[in-house]
Amino acid sequence: MQKYIYHVHDVCCKHATLTLEQLVVYALKHGYKEIYYTEHCPISVKCDYQVRRATHDELVDLNRRIDLFNKQYKGKLRIYF
């Protein structure tokens, strides 16, 4: 049976508690095969939700880190973003 983790946020969204690195360790330890990140997109206008969103630069960095983990754990774990 495949195991998946859906609708995950990184700490860059300002309301999650796990980093990507922590989630990867958890997933590997518990036999998960796929992680689906559903990070909130940045908002360019001032609003209450803006403080709970990642910046564009944070999302670019998250995407870079996801690519690195996908290469490192190829065949063991796949992260979608």
C-alpha positions in Angstrom: 0.0 0.0 0.0 1.3 3.4 -1.0 1.5 6.1 1.8 1.0 9.8 1.0 1.1 13.0 2.9 -1.2 15.6 1.4 -1.8 19.4 2.0 1.5 20.2 3.7 2.9 23.6 4.5 6.5 24.7 5.3 7.4 27.1 8.1 7.8 29.8 5.5 4.0 30.1 5.3 4.1 31.4 8.9 1.5 29.0 10.3 3.2 25.6 10.0 5.5 24.1 12.6 7.7 21.7 10.5 10.4 22.5 8.1 10.8 20.6 4.8 13.8 18.8 6.3 11.8 17.7 9.4 8.9 16.4 7.2 11.3 14.4 5.0 12.8 12.7 8.0 9.3 11.9 9.4 8.1 10.6 6.0 11.1 8.3 5.5 10.9 7.0 9.1 7.2 6.1 8.7 7.4 4.7 5.1 5.7 7.5 3.2 6.4 7.5 -0.5 5.0 10.9 -1.6 4.5 14.4 -0.1 2.3 17.0 -1.7 3.1 20.5 -0.7 0.3 23.0 -1.1 1.9 26.2 0.0 0.0 29.5 -0.1 1.0 31.9 -2.9 2.3 35.3 -1.9 0.0 38.2 -1.9 1.2 41.6 -3.2 -1.6 43.7 -1.6 -1.8 44.6 2.1 -4.2 42.4 3.9 -4.6 40.3 7.1 -3.7 37.1 5.3 -0.4 38.5 4.1 1.3 37.8 7.4 0.5 34.1 7.0 1.9 33.7 3.5 5.4 32.9 2.2 7.2 35.5 0.2 8.1 34.9 -3.4 11.8 34.4 -2.4 10.8 31.9 0.3 8.8 29.9 -2.2 11.7 29.9 -4.7 14.0 28.6 -2.0 11.5 26.0 -0.9 11.2 24.8 -4.5 15.0 24.6 -4.7 15.2 22.5 -1.5 12.4 20.2 -2.8 14.4 19.6 -6.0 17.5 18.7 -3.9 15.5 16.3 -1.8 13.9 14.7 -4.8 17.4 14.0 -6.2 18.7 12.8 -2.9 15.8 10.4 -2.2 15.0 9.3 -5.7 13.2 6.0 -5.6 12.4 6.3 -1.9 10.4 9.6 -1.6 8.9 12.0 -4.1 7.9 15.6 -3.1 5.4 17.5 -5.3 5.0 21.3 -5.2 
